[in-house]
């Protein structure tokens, strides 16, 4: 009965997947189509237009359609967050798997280095990396955040693999002559999904907020590329004239983070058998 409950989808997971599906559909749509050109400037009569059926989120000080810009900006932020998580998860999982399974001196050295890196706020480390690579390029932002997120995934994975390296089915595979690579990939990795999947959702949240923060400060994605963080910085200076700019942009960031947070919470509750 308990196992059946664990397999059932709880309310958090259901809500997170539904919200995530809607947001993903809108973001994918924004890659191919927007109601207006996000960078097209209007004439004087099209500046600071309030939200309407023609402009769902109004226009900014250049007469640009804010809804179109939010779609493009969300696509940029979403892409950077996904790529960041992929880099951090793949490299971090590989490092954590090796150190957790084999242990020894390599484990000690890498984990102490990992402790040093995690002692610093991730956004601070990202700022250091981006200052070396150069600001204003989304690929540099992806690389910087990806490198910064490796230690957190390595620590989570290392703990999970260390806990499973001496269980019976792993010992049996070892006795049957299975290679370490096969044991890691086939026998242990699938059984760490309950740990890694919530870590991925947390990483996505952190990546969205980190990218938005860096672009807000002007050292992340900059024009002509649209980014939610940079747009929020623009909206701050226009808040009295066009408060809908900040509302639309801020809401996009909140919903992206909320969807991943609900999915992560839902996965953890499903593992504990809590509905």
RADASUL-V251519 format. One record per residue. N is the residue number from 0. SS is DSSP state (H for helix, E for strand, L for the rest). PHI is phi as a letter, one per 30 degrees, with the letter a starting at -180 (none if undefined). Layout:
BEGIN
n = [N N]
ss = [SS SS]
phi = [PHI PHI]
END
This chain:
BEGIN
n = [0 1 2 3 4 5 6 7 8 9 10 11 12 13 14 15 16 17 18 19 20 21 22 23 24 25 26 27 28 29 30 31 32 33 34 35 36 37 38 39 40 41 42 43 44 45 46 47 48 49 50 51 52 53 54 55 56 57 58 59 60 61 62 63 64 65 66 67 68 69 70 71 72 73 74 75 76 77 78 79 80 81 82 83 84 85 86 87 88 89 90 91 92 93 94 95 96 97 98 99 100 101 102 103 104 105 106 107 108 109 110 111 112 113 114 115 116 117 118 119 120 121 122 123 124 125 126 127 128 129 130 131 132 133 134 135 136 137 138 139 140 141 142 143 144 145 146 147 148 149 150 151 152 153 154 155 156 157 158 159 160 161 162 163 164 165 166 167 168 169 170 171 172 173 174 175 176 177 178 179 180 181 182 183 184 185 186 187 188 189 190 191 192 193 194 195 196 197 198 199 200 201 202 203 204 205 206 207 208 209 210 211 212 213 214 215 216 217 218 219 220 221 222 223 224 225 226 227 228 229 230 231 232 233 234 235 236 237 238 239 240 241 242 243 244 245 246 247 248 249 250 251 252 253 254 255 256 257 258 259 260 261 262 263 264 265 266 267 268 269 270 271 272 273 274]
ss = [L H H H H H H L L L H H H H H H H H H H H H H H H H H H H H H H L L L L L L L L L L L H H H L L L L L L L L L L L L E L L L L L E H H H H H H H H H H H H H H H H H H H H H H H H H H H H H H H H H H H H H L H H H H H H H H H H H H H H H L L L H H H H H H H H H H H H L L E L H H H H H H H H H H H H H H H H H H H H H H H H H H H L L L H H H H H H H H L L L L H H H H H H H H H H H H H H H H H H H H H H H H H H H H H H H H H H H H H L L L L E L L L L L L H H H H H H H H H H L L L L L H H H H H H H H H H H H H H H H H H H H H H H H H H H H H H L L L]
phi = [none d d d d d d d d d d d d d d d d d d d d d d d d d d d e d d c a b e b d e c d c c d e d c d h d d e a d d b e c i b c d c i d d d d d d d d d d d d d d d d d d d d d d d d d d d d d d d d d d d d d d d i i d d d d d d d d d d d d d d d c e d d d d d d d d d d d d j d i c d d d d d d d d d d d d e e d d d d d d e d d d d d c d c d d d d d d d d d d j d d e d d d d d c c c e e d c e d c d d d d d d d d d e d d d d d d d d d d d d i c c d b e d d d b d d d d d d d d d d c d d d b d d d d d d d d d d d d d d d d d d d d d d d d d d d d d d i c c]
END
